Every structure is written in C-alpha cells, then in structure tokens.
Amino acid sequence: MPGTAIGIFMIDFILRPFARVLEKWPDTIMVLLLVVYGIIGYIVWKSAYESEQKQAAPY
C-alpha cells in the first residue's frame, strides 16, 4: 500500500523535530499520552453506553 507508506513517512518527517524536544521532558510525554488516551477512552465508553441505552428502551 503506497498510500499508507507515504502517510507514515510524512507523519514521521513532520513530527520528528517535536519528538526530539519532547524526549527531554518524559513527564510531559506521559501527561500528553494520558490526555490523548483518556479522550479516546471517553469517546469509546460514551458511544458504548449510548448505544446500550438506546437499545434498552422499547419505545
């Protein structure tokens, strides 16, 4: 898949300078990862809960 390879290369090329700066602050990276994964987890949990509530109501 050349499209995927080009996308990964572009992300790597764009984010590499920022990654070098963030390597010096591991605590900042941990907080950033917790925020990103927290948002993703909230979205997944919310969508699962809403679909469960919509299926439970018979009317």
C-alpha positions, 0 to 999 in steps of 0.5 A: 500500500503506497498510500499508507507508506507515504502517510507514515513517512510524512507523519514521521518527517513532520513530527520528528523535530517535536519528538526530539524536544519532547524526549527531554521532558518524559513527564510531559510525554506521559501527561500528553499520552494520558490526555490523548488516551483518556479522550479516546477512552471517553469517546469509546465508553460514551458511544458504548453506553449510548448505544446500550441505552438506546437499545434498552428502551422499547419505545 
